[in-house]
Amino acid sequence: MLTTKKKAAIIKNAARHDADTGSPDVQVALLSKQIDDLAKHLKKNPKDFHSRRGLLQMVATRRTHLRYLETHDKRRYNALVKKLDLKK
């Protein structure tokens, strides 16, 4: 679970302008942080199947946002993927 301060820092880092809270860039950044946190939780608790389902839903949502961004603005997509280190 993200605290308000952590969430604000992520939004500030990924936002395109001051009032930006809903752009695909911000949503992907927030989802990436939540996915990382949940993956750490699942390494400690491998039988937590409800959290695993939530993780899969978040990954699918992030993939959808990235696909949208890739089709509409390739430069922003490449910059975001590089900034968040998503593709290896």
C-alpha positions in Angstrom: 0.0 0.0 0.0 1.4 3.4 -1.0 1.4 6.1 1.6 0.2 9.6 0.6 3.8 11.0 0.6 5.1 8.2 -1.6 2.3 8.5 -4.0 2.8 12.3 -4.2 6.5 11.8 -5.0 5.7 9.3 -7.7 3.1 11.6 -9.3 5.5 14.5 -9.1 8.2 12.5 -10.8 6.0 11.2 -13.6 3.6 14.1 -14.1 3.6 16.1 -17.4 2.4 19.3 -15.7 1.6 20.5 -12.2 -2.0 19.3 -12.0 -1.4 16.0 -13.8 -2.7 13.0 -11.9 -4.4 10.9 -14.5 -2.2 10.7 -17.5 -1.0 7.3 -18.7 2.5 8.2 -17.6 1.4 8.8 -14.0 -0.8 5.7 -13.9 1.9 3.5 -15.2 4.4 4.8 -12.7 1.9 4.2 -9.8 1.1 0.8 -11.0 4.7 -0.1 -11.4 5.5 0.8 -7.8 2.4 -1.1 -6.5 3.5 -4.1 -8.6 7.0 -4.1 -7.2 5.7 -3.9 -3.6 3.2 -6.7 -4.2 5.8 -8.9 -5.9 8.0 -8.5 -2.8 5.0 -9.5 -0.6 4.4 -12.6 -2.7 8.0 -13.7 -2.4 7.5 -13.8 1.4 3.9 -15.3 1.1 3.8 -17.7 -1.8 0.3 -19.0 -0.9 -1.4 -15.7 -1.0 -3.5 -16.4 -4.1 -5.8 -13.4 -3.6 -2.9 -11.0 -3.8 -1.5 -12.9 -6.8 -4.8 -12.3 -8.6 -4.6 -8.6 -7.8 -1.1 -8.5 -9.1 -2.1 -10.1 -12.4 -4.9 -7.5 -12.7 -2.4 -4.6 -12.1 0.0 -6.0 -14.6 -2.8 -6.3 -17.2 -3.9 -2.7 -16.5 -0.4 -1.4 -16.8 0.1 -3.3 -20.1 -3.1 -1.7 -21.4 -1.9 1.8 -20.5 1.5 1.2 -22.1 -0.1 -0.2 -25.2 -2.3 3.0 -25.5 0.7 5.2 -25.0 2.8 3.3 -27.5 0.1 3.7 -30.2 -0.6 7.4 -29.5 2.8 8.9 -28.6 5.8 6.7 -29.3 8.4 9.2 -27.9 6.6 9.4 -24.5 6.3 5.7 -24.4 10.0 5.2 -25.0 10.9 7.8 -22.4 8.6 6.3 -19.8 9.9 2.8 -20.4 13.4 4.0 -20.1 12.7 6.1 -17.0 10.9 3.2 -15.2 13.3 0.6 -16.5 10.4 -1.7 -17.6 11.9 -3.6 -20.5 15.2 -5.4 -20.0 
